[in-house]
């Protein structure tokens, strides 16, 4: 598979999740392990441009795929517009959900589902925040959507 633009070859047992592959085999610890059941969204990454909960995906199922993690969003020192908006709007508290929220927000905007607060809330609903920073997250997604559309 290609991870953050770099071809990666990993020999794995068939039962290893994409999440464990990213964190334990490739050292990309930005993707967080939350519930390990697909309920919280902390492990959200993009696979071929679509958001995926990596704890529910076996790595062998993603052979040949393009995987993007939170580490792959920035271009050198230049943060992705969603990352910048999360900082501007203080859209994180403890940070446990932040990488998954950011990756889901990138997909939400890319899918064209950031037209209103209600739409953002609906399409981001698979990502939970234990600190309840939802108002700031929604504001950050709306702000980033304007920036991305320019």
C-alpha positions in Angstrom: 0.0 0.0 0.0 1.0 3.6 -0.3 0.9 5.5 3.0 1.1 9.3 3.0 2.5 9.2 -0.5 5.2 6.7 0.2 5.0 3.1 -1.0 5.2 0.8 2.0 5.6 -3.0 2.1 4.7 -4.8 5.3 4.5 -8.5 5.9 1.6 -9.2 8.2 -0.7 -11.9 9.6 -4.1 -11.7 7.9 -5.8 -10.7 11.1 -3.9 -7.5 11.7 -5.9 -4.3 11.5 -5.0 -1.3 9.4 -4.9 0.7 12.7 -2.3 -1.7 14.3 -0.3 -1.7 11.1 -0.1 2.1 11.0 0.7 2.5 14.7 2.9 -0.6 15.5 4.5 -1.5 12.2 4.9 1.8 10.5 5.3 4.1 13.5 2.5 6.4 12.5 1.0 7.0 16.0 -1.1 10.0 15.0 -4.0 7.7 14.3 -5.4 6.9 17.7 -6.8 3.7 19.1 -10.0 4.6 21.0 -12.7 2.0 21.4 -11.2 -0.6 19.0 -14.8 -1.3 17.9 -15.5 1.3 15.3 -17.7 3.4 17.6 -15.7 6.5 18.4 -13.9 7.4 15.1 -10.5 8.2 16.7 -8.9 5.8 14.2 -10.4 7.5 11.1 -8.0 7.6 8.1 -8.6 8.1 4.4 -8.3 5.1 2.1 -8.4 5.9 -1.6 -9.9 9.3 -0.5 -12.7 7.8 1.6 -12.9 7.9 5.4 -12.4 4.5 7.0 -12.3 3.4 10.6 -9.0 1.7 10.6 -9.7 -0.4 13.6 -12.4 -2.3 11.6 -10.3 -2.8 8.5 -7.8 -5.6 8.0 -4.6 -4.3 6.5 -4.5 -7.2 3.9 -7.8 -5.9 2.6 -6.1 -2.6 1.6 -3.3 -4.0 -0.6 -2.6 -1.5 -3.3 -4.6 1.2 -1.6 -3.6 4.9 -1.0 -3.8 5.5 2.8 -3.6 9.0 4.2 -3.2 9.6 8.0 -3.1 12.8 9.9 0.7 12.8 9.5 0.2 13.0 5.7 -2.0 16.1 5.6 0.6 18.9 6.0 2.9 19.8 3.2 6.2 20.3 5.0 5.7 23.1 7.5 2.4 24.2 5.9 -0.6 22.7 7.7 -3.7 21.5 5.9 -6.5 24.1 6.0 -8.5 21.8 8.4 -5.6 21.5 10.8 -5.2 25.3 10.8 -9.0 25.8 11.4 -8.9 23.3 14.3 -6.1 25.4 15.9 -8.0 28.7 15.2 -11.2 27.5 16.7 -9.7 25.6 19.6 -11.5 22.5 18.3 -9.7 20.1 20.5 -9.4 19.6 24.3 -7.6 16.4 25.3 -6.6 15.6 21.8 -7.6 11.9 21.8 -10.2 12.3 19.1 -8.5 15.1 17.2 -6.7 13.1 14.5 -9.8 11.2 13.6 -11.9 14.3 13.7 -9.5 16.1 11.4 -9.4 13.2 8.9 -13.2 12.9 9.0 -13.5 16.7 8.5 -11.2 16.5 5.4 -13.5 13.8 4.0 -16.7 15.7 4.9 -15.5 18.8 3.1 -14.2 16.7 0.1 -17.6 14.9 -0.1 -19.4 18.3 -0.2 -21.1 17.8 3.1 -20.1 21.1 4.8 -22.9 23.4 3.5 -24.5 24.0 6.9 -23.9 23.4 10.6 -26.6 20.7 10.6 -25.0 19.0 7.6 -21.6 19.1 9.2 -23.0 17.7 12.5 -24.8 14.8 10.6 -21.7 13.9 8.5 -19.3 14.1 11.4 -21.6 12.1 13.7 -19.4 9.0 13.5 -16.6 10.8 15.4 -17.1 11.2 19.1 -15.5 13.8 21.4 -15.4 12.9 25.1 -14.6 16.5 25.9 -17.7 17.8 24.0 -15.9 20.3 21.8 -18.5 19.8 19.1 -19.4 23.4 18.7 -15.8 24.3 18.0 -15.3 21.3 15.8 -18.3 22.3 13.6 -17.0 25.9 13.5 -13.6 24.7 12.4 -15.0 22.4 9.7 -17.2 25.3 8.3 -14.3 27.6 8.3 -12.0 25.1 6.6 -14.6 24.4 4.0 -14.6 28.1 3.0 -10.8 28.0 2.7 -10.7 24.8 0.7 -13.3 26.1 -1.7 -11.2 29.1 -2.7 
